Amino acid sequence: MKKISIIIAVIIAILCINKTEEIIIPTESIRFRIIANSNSINDQNIKKEIIKSLQNELENYISENDTIETARTKIVKEISNIQQEINKKLENSNYNKKISIKYGENYFPKKVYKGITYQEGEYESLVITIGEGMGNNFWCVLFPPLCKIDETAENIEYTSLVQEILNKYN
């Protein structure tokens, strides 16, 4: 009986410790999306370059202390600067596709990412479309600022203390 109790306790501990935290997008949020021209290597690389150059800039515009109204105002105010930054990046890369920037209600398709389903729908967002906009896209939550989560989450290794102990004795 004692062995069964220990095994049940270990199983419960493993389930509790291995539970990963789900990131829920708040109702009042602003998403950010960049859609590549196509899925060619060059077009996807251009998209990645734009993401890198804009993430730092967007972080300077929007802080976690902002309200959603303040974030909206800042985004609208900075759209021309965002446009200039992208045009400069495209010019430096000798890439001659047009871009469009839309802020407001934009369509997002359903997406399953790391086991979490993000429903399709119209969401308040800043959407940048490169050229034909037929390639894979990048998206994150601009407000509240959650765009950096994925970058750091890639390098995290989750372990279970209970599992390590069990592995020692197997």
C-alpha positions in Angstrom: 0.0 0.0 0.0 2.9 2.3 0.8 4.4 1.8 -2.6 1.2 2.6 -4.4 0.9 5.9 -2.3 4.4 6.8 -3.2 3.9 6.1 -6.9 0.6 8.1 -7.0 2.4 11.0 -5.2 5.3 10.9 -7.7 2.8 10.9 -10.7 0.9 13.9 -9.3 4.2 15.7 -8.7 5.4 15.0 -12.2 2.1 16.3 -13.7 2.2 19.5 -11.5 5.9 20.2 -12.2 5.8 19.6 -15.9 2.8 21.8 -16.5 3.8 24.5 -18.9 2.4 28.0 -18.6 0.0 29.0 -21.3 0.3 32.5 -22.7 -3.1 33.9 -23.1 -3.5 37.0 -25.2 -5.4 39.6 -23.2 -8.7 40.8 -24.7 -7.4 44.4 -24.9 -4.3 43.8 -26.9 -2.7 45.0 -30.1 -1.1 42.4 -32.4 1.8 42.9 -34.8 2.2 41.0 -38.0 4.7 41.0 -40.9 3.7 39.1 -44.0 6.5 38.1 -46.4 6.2 38.6 -50.2 6.7 34.8 -50.7 8.3 31.8 -49.1 11.5 32.2 -51.1 14.6 32.2 -49.0 15.4 35.8 -50.0 11.8 37.0 -49.2 11.8 35.2 -45.8 15.3 36.6 -45.0 14.0 40.2 -45.8 11.0 39.6 -43.5 13.4 38.5 -40.7 15.6 41.5 -41.2 12.6 43.8 -40.9 11.5 42.0 -37.7 14.9 42.5 -36.1 15.0 46.2 -37.0 11.5 46.9 -35.9 11.3 44.9 -32.7 13.8 47.2 -30.9 12.2 50.3 -32.3 8.7 49.2 -31.4 9.9 48.4 -27.8 11.1 52.0 -27.6 7.6 53.3 -28.5 5.5 51.1 -26.3 6.2 50.2 -22.7 4.4 47.8 -20.4 3.4 50.8 -18.3 1.3 52.2 -21.1 -2.5 51.9 -21.3 -4.0 50.5 -24.5 -5.1 54.0 -25.4 -1.6 55.3 -25.0 -0.2 52.4 -27.1 -2.7 53.2 -29.9 -1.7 56.8 -29.9 2.0 56.0 -30.1 1.6 53.5 -32.9 -0.4 55.9 -35.0 2.1 58.6 -34.4 5.0 56.4 -35.3 3.7 54.8 -38.5 5.6 57.1 -40.8 8.8 56.4 -38.9 8.1 52.7 -39.2 7.6 53.1 -42.9 10.9 55.0 -43.2 12.8 52.3 -41.2 11.4 49.6 -43.5 12.1 51.5 -46.7 15.7 52.1 -45.5 16.1 48.4 -44.8 14.7 47.4 -48.2 16.9 50.0 -50.0 20.0 48.8 -48.2 19.2 45.2 -49.3 18.5 46.2 -52.9 15.0 44.8 -52.5 12.4 46.7 -54.6 9.1 45.4 -53.3 6.4 47.8 -52.1 5.1 47.5 -48.5 1.8 48.4 -47.0 1.2 49.2 -43.4 -2.3 48.9 -41.9 -3.3 49.7 -38.4 -6.8 48.8 -37.1 -8.9 45.7 -37.3 -7.1 43.1 -39.5 -7.8 39.4 -40.2 -5.6 36.8 -38.6 -6.0 33.1 -39.7 -6.2 30.3 -37.1 -2.8 29.2 -35.9 -1.6 26.4 -33.7 1.8 27.2 -32.2 3.6 25.2 -29.5 0.3 23.4 -28.7 -1.7 26.6 -28.2 -4.5 27.4 -30.7 -5.0 31.0 -31.6 -8.4 31.5 -33.2 -8.9 33.2 -36.5 -10.7 36.6 -36.5 -10.4 40.3 -36.8 -8.0 41.8 -34.3 -6.7 45.2 -33.5 -3.2 45.1 -35.1 -0.4 46.7 -36.9 0.1 44.7 -40.1 3.0 45.1 -42.5 2.7 43.4 -45.9 5.7 43.1 -48.1 5.1 42.9 -51.8 2.3 40.4 -52.7 2.1 39.2 -49.1 1.9 35.5 -50.1 4.6 34.2 -47.8 4.8 32.9 -44.3 4.2 35.6 -41.6 5.5 36.6 -38.3 3.2 37.7 -35.5 3.3 38.6 -31.9 1.5 40.7 -29.3 2.7 44.3 -29.5 0.6 45.5 -26.6 1.0 44.4 -23.9 4.6 43.9 -25.0 5.0 40.1 -25.5 7.0 40.1 -28.7 10.3 39.0 -27.0 8.8 35.9 -25.3 9.4 33.6 -28.3 13.0 34.6 -28.7 13.9 33.7 -25.1 11.6 30.7 -24.8 13.5 28.9 -27.6 16.5 28.4 -25.4 14.7 27.2 -22.2 15.1 23.6 -21.2 12.4 22.3 -18.8 13.3 19.6 -16.4 11.4 17.8 -13.6 13.1 17.2 -10.3 10.9 14.2 -9.7 11.7 12.7 -13.1 15.4 13.2 -12.5 15.1 11.3 -9.2 13.1 8.5 -10.8 15.7 8.3 -13.6 18.5 7.9 -11.0 16.9 4.7 -9.7 15.9 3.1 -13.0 
